[in-house]
Amino acid sequence: MNEYKTEQIRNIGVISHSGAGKTSLIEAILYNGGAVERMGQVDDGNTVADYAPDEIARKTTINCSVCIAEWRGHKFNLFDTPGAEDFYGDLNSVLRIVDAVVVVIDATTGVEGGTEKVWEIADKYELPRLVFVNKMDKENASFENALASTGEVLEANTTPLQAPIGKEDNFTGVVDLVKMGAFTKPDGNKIESKAEIPEDLQGQADESREQLVEAAAENDDALIEKFFEGELTEEEIRAGLRTGIRATQFIPVLCGSAINNIGIQPLMDTLINCFPSPVEAKPVVSIDGEMEREPSVDSPMSVVVFKTLADPFAGRLSLFRVYSGVLKGDSQAFNVGQDKNERIGKISYMNGKELTNTAQIGAGDFGAVPKLALTQTGDTLCEVGQTIQLPGIEFPKSVISFAIHPAREGDDEKLTTTLNRMSEEDPAFQIERNETTKQLLVSGLGEVHISVIRARMKDKFGLETTVDVPKVPYKETIRSRVASVQGRYKRQSGGRGQFGDVWINIAPLERGAGFEFVNNIVGGSIPRNFIPAVEKGIRESMAQGILAGYPVVDFQVDLFDGKHHPVDSSDLAFQIAGSFAFREAANQARPVMLEPIMDVTISVPDQFMGDVIGDLNSKRGRVMGVEQSGRRQVIQAQVPLAEMFRYSIDLKSITSARGSFTMEFSRYEETPDEIAQKIIDQAKSEAEE
């Protein structure tokens, strides 16, 4: 591979709704650039970007991957990204570290639900972009309809740079409105040559070119003045396009057929001419905004790790971008987040699954390093003594959880170790042990996400698992005050016996207050050394519940009297007496079940709002407010957790996969009586089995 200056690099994410043709487009670019001798096909499982066994089996992108293409003295780092929302963790990783994106749209469907979502993430990172309308050779393909959908659904200010030649089976090439020439499928892998525009398209091409030139000139006062005076040169048009695209003032639209290699070389030229290099992209700024580094090989080194791959044999492989300076192999770097030095071993360029060793990687470029001891995804590595911490990666919050168990007895420790490895590889995959339900929970971005993780655990580490719907972490509390309740434990069986006698008051506390133990013993009715035993007995008993076995919370116990025996009293006796007193008092204090309530934020297109609100009402939810946010409605609601375990699936069904949501714990509330009774009856039934 040739060496490239930072100015000659283009770092490009390729994003779309699932199935629009991202992987095929990257394959076509690799072919035209000479990186592969023959174009692979997704259906054949032989593309450079989709190399993981599960991607080949499912025929869809699951992981982000970087592919390298060379074209006209420039280097493309092309990032294939998942289109399915279940794998948006990797999508967020990529959009954090690229400088621009190509948004692929299927010409037969136009903008789809996934297109909206990836577009919004690109908006979040303020990324320059262009739209490539793919599959122009397919039945029912329409460039006009696809273009119209970008304005109607995305509200994007789009400007065509091309016009298609022919339709569906007769699609043969594109008219380049900058060069004002026709470009058809290249013969073999030679460079496409410019031809005359077909006569029947000349009028349309002239009209579209004038609109394009005006859009390009609008971004520069000198160009707009010249536009009104006469014709702009081809280079002036490109200069205007560069300015507008990089400032995201408008979105250029191109078209073609990736699988048939039509329109790909004009796209590649546009990526060079209009997309920013790392030098022209957003500046390298520290997370606190107080430090800045030039994206130059002469600056102190700074690197962000954006992806970690876990392998049972090779260990961890960390993928990184060099933002400034040069990262050299066999060197030392400082991990800012861990506040420790990290040993850097061999470094490589990564092209699909292939690694090519190199001595160093400079600013604006990407690479991979194995077996870092400390570094995790999102960490900053910098030159020792030149500390800067760059922004990490913000991963989407999980939307679905399952209780997970090893399929074979004795694999509990292996399960924990393997889950941690998978979480390192995919930080959107979360692990938690719920102390209330005693379940090990895994959470992710959808059912498919969890299913893929479990399949990888089996394939990579030989660990089979089963999953269940999690138990709801209910709690219990009391509603009224009860005074003067006795707890007495006396046992005499010859010799030394056991004796403890306590009197308590019990009272409810405000929600979230927890448990408060008050010692009001005076006069030594209970010796001081036995007081902790009384509290211990109460705590142990409250952890076991009084209605359905869930912890009792938000109450106060006032220990005010008792009796002891100089010989028979012991810690154990007072512990049991405290437990008896608590259970008797709690049963008199009108015990009640509590359920967790979640704050839920749901974003949906306008047309689905009524159905979504109706569904929330059926889930015992309360809508707290609705706000307009761009093209969507944002619904704020509070919903019991018990109703939300399958909500990601329900929302996809209601909104045709165009809705999204997040949720966070809010508080505990009393469970409705009829639901609480079912929980209590079920607990009693399980206890009897």
LINWOMO-V864507 format. One record per backbone hydrogen bond with DSSP energy under -1.0 kcal/mol. CO is the residue of the C=O (numbers start at 1). NH is the residue of the N-H. E is the energy in kcal/mol with one decimal. If there is no record, write none. Layout:
CO	NH	E
CO	NH	E
This chain:
5	8	-1.6
6	9	-1.5
8	75	-2.5
10	77	-2.7
11	99	-1.9
11	100	-1.0
12	79	-2.6
13	102	-2.7
15	104	-2.7
17	20	-1.7
21	25	-2.1
22	26	-2.4
23	27	-2.3
24	28	-2.2
25	29	-2.2
26	30	-2.6
27	31	-2.2
28	32	-2.6
29	33	-2.0
30	35	-2.5
31	34	-1.2
41	46	-1.5
42	45	-1.0
49	51	-1.2
52	56	-2.3
53	57	-2.3
54	58	-2.3
55	59	-1.7
55	60	-1.2
65	80	-2.2
66	352	-3.2
67	78	-3.2
69	76	-3.5
71	74	-1.1
74	71	-2.4
75	10	-2.5
76	69	-2.1
77	12	-2.6
78	67	-2.8
79	14	-2.7
80	65	-1.5
84	87	-2.0
85	88	-1.6
88	92	-2.5
89	93	-1.7
90	94	-2.3
91	95	-2.6
92	96	-1.2
94	97	-1.2
94	98	-1.3
100	13	-2.4
101	130	-1.6
102	15	-2.6
103	132	-2.6
105	134	-2.7
106	109	-1.1
106	110	-3.0
107	142	-1.9
112	116	-1.8
113	117	-1.5
114	118	-2.5
115	119	-2.2
116	120	-2.0
117	121	-1.7
118	122	-2.2
119	123	-2.3
120	124	-2.0
121	125	-1.4
122	127	-2.0
123	126	-1.5
128	101	-2.2
130	103	-3.1
131	254	-2.9
132	105	-2.4
133	256	-2.1
134	107	-2.5
135	138	-1.6
138	141	-1.7
142	146	-2.1
143	147	-2.6
144	148	-2.5
145	149	-2.1
146	150	-1.1
148	152	-2.4
149	153	-2.6
150	156	-2.1
156	158	-1.5
157	251	-2.8
159	253	-1.9
161	177	-2.6
163	175	-3.3
165	172	-2.6
165	173	-1.0
167	170	-2.7
168	171	-1.9
172	185	-1.1
173	165	-2.8
174	183	-2.8
175	163	-1.4
176	180	-1.6
176	181	-1.2
181	176	-3.0
182	195	-2.3
183	174	-2.6
187	190	-1.5
195	182	-2.8
198	201	-1.8
199	202	-1.1
201	205	-2.7
202	206	-2.4
203	207	-2.0
204	208	-2.7
205	209	-2.5
206	210	-1.9
207	211	-1.6
208	212	-2.2
209	213	-3.2
210	214	-2.1
211	215	-2.1
212	216	-2.4
213	217	-2.4
214	218	-1.8
217	220	-2.1
220	224	-2.6
221	225	-1.9
222	226	-2.0
223	227	-2.6
224	228	-1.7
225	229	-1.1
226	230	-2.4
233	237	-2.3
234	238	-2.1
235	239	-2.3
236	240	-2.2
237	241	-2.5
238	242	-3.0
239	243	-2.1
240	244	-2.4
241	245	-2.9
242	246	-2.3
243	247	-1.5
244	249	-2.9
245	248	-1.5
251	159	-2.7
252	131	-2.8
253	161	-2.8
254	133	-3.0
256	136	-1.8
257	262	-2.4
258	261	-1.2
262	257	-2.3
263	267	-1.0
264	268	-2.4
265	269	-2.2
266	270	-1.8
267	271	-2.2
268	272	-1.5
269	273	-2.7
270	274	-2.8
277	281	-1.2
284	293	-2.6
286	289	-1.7
291	286	-2.8
294	296	-2.7
296	299	-1.3
296	325	-3.2
301	383	-2.0
302	323	-2.5
302	324	-1.5
303	381	-2.3
304	321	-2.2
305	378	-3.6
307	319	-3.2
309	317	-2.3
311	315	-1.6
315	311	-1.1
316	371	-3.2
317	309	-2.8
318	369	-2.3
319	306	-1.9
319	307	-1.3
320	367	-2.0
321	304	-2.1
322	364	-3.3
324	302	-2.1
325	363	-1.1
327	361	-2.2
331	344	-3.1
333	342	-3.8
334	382	-2.2
335	339	-1.3
335	340	-1.4
340	335	-3.0
342	333	-2.3
344	331	-1.2
345	330	-2.0
347	358	-2.3
348	368	-2.3
349	356	-2.4
351	354	-1.9
354	351	-2.7
356	349	-2.6
359	329	-2.6
361	327	-2.7
362	365	-1.8
365	322	-2.7
367	320	-2.5
368	348	-2.2
369	318	-2.9
376	379	-2.1
379	305	-2.2
380	336	-1.9
381	303	-2.8
382	334	-3.2
383	386	-2.5
389	287	-3.2
400	444	-2.4
402	442	-2.7
403	468	-2.2
405	466	-2.5
408	411	-1.4
411	415	-2.5
412	416	-2.0
413	417	-2.2
414	418	-2.6
415	419	-2.7
416	420	-1.9
417	421	-1.7
418	422	-2.4
419	423	-2.2
420	424	-1.8
421	425	-1.6
422	426	-2.0
426	429	-2.4
430	443	-2.4
432	441	-3.8
434	438	-1.9
439	434	-2.6
440	404	-2.6
441	432	-2.3
442	402	-2.5
443	430	-2.5
444	399	-2.9
444	400	-1.6
446	450	-1.9
447	451	-2.5
448	452	-2.8
449	453	-2.1
450	454	-2.4
451	455	-2.1
452	456	-2.3
453	457	-2.2
454	458	-1.7
455	459	-2.6
456	460	-3.3
457	461	-1.4
457	463	-1.8
458	462	-1.2
464	407	-2.6
466	405	-2.4
468	403	-2.8
472	474	-2.5
475	594	-3.7
476	553	-3.0
477	592	-2.5
482	506	-2.9
485	504	-2.5
487	502	-2.8
489	500	-2.2
491	498	-2.7
498	491	-2.7
500	489	-3.1
501	563	-2.0
502	487	-2.8
503	560	-1.8
503	561	-1.3
504	485	-2.7
505	558	-2.8
506	482	-2.8
507	556	-3.1
510	513	-2.1
514	555	-1.7
516	557	-2.6
518	559	-2.6
527	530	-2.0
528	531	-1.0
530	534	-1.5
531	535	-1.9
532	536	-2.5
533	537	-2.3
534	538	-2.0
535	539	-2.7
536	540	-2.5
537	541	-1.9
538	542	-2.8
539	543	-1.6
542	552	-2.0
551	476	-3.1
554	509	-2.3
555	516	-2.0
556	507	-2.1
557	518	-3.0
558	505	-1.9
559	520	-2.9
561	503	-2.6
563	501	-1.4
565	569	-1.5
568	499	-1.4
570	574	-2.1
571	575	-2.3
572	576	-2.3
573	577	-2.3
574	578	-2.5
575	579	-1.8
576	580	-2.5
577	581	-2.5
578	582	-2.3
579	583	-2.3
580	584	-2.2
581	585	-2.6
582	586	-3.1
583	587	-1.9
584	588	-1.1
589	479	-2.1
589	480	-1.6
592	477	-2.3
593	671	-2.5
594	475	-2.1
595	669	-2.3
596	641	-2.6
597	666	-2.7
597	667	-1.3
598	639	-2.0
599	664	-2.2
600	637	-2.7
601	662	-2.1
602	635	-3.2
603	660	-2.0
604	633	-3.4
605	608	-1.9
606	609	-1.7
608	612	-2.3
609	613	-2.5
610	614	-2.2
611	615	-2.1
612	616	-2.3
613	617	-2.3
614	618	-1.6
616	621	-2.7
617	620	-1.5
622	638	-2.3
625	636	-3.0
627	634	-3.3
629	632	-2.0
632	629	-3.1
633	604	-2.5
634	627	-2.3
635	602	-2.6
636	624	-3.0
636	625	-1.4
637	600	-3.2
638	622	-2.5
639	598	-2.9
640	643	-1.7
641	644	-2.2
644	647	-1.5
646	650	-2.0
647	651	-3.1
648	652	-1.6
649	653	-1.9
650	654	-2.5
651	655	-2.4
652	657	-2.0
655	658	-1.3
660	603	-3.0
662	601	-2.7
664	599	-3.3
667	597	-3.3
669	595	-3.1
672	676	-2.9
673	677	-2.6
674	678	-1.2
675	679	-1.9
676	680	-2.5
677	681	-2.7
678	682	-2.3
679	683	-2.2
680	684	-2.2
681	685	-2.3
682	686	-2.4
683	687	-1.9
684	688	-1.6
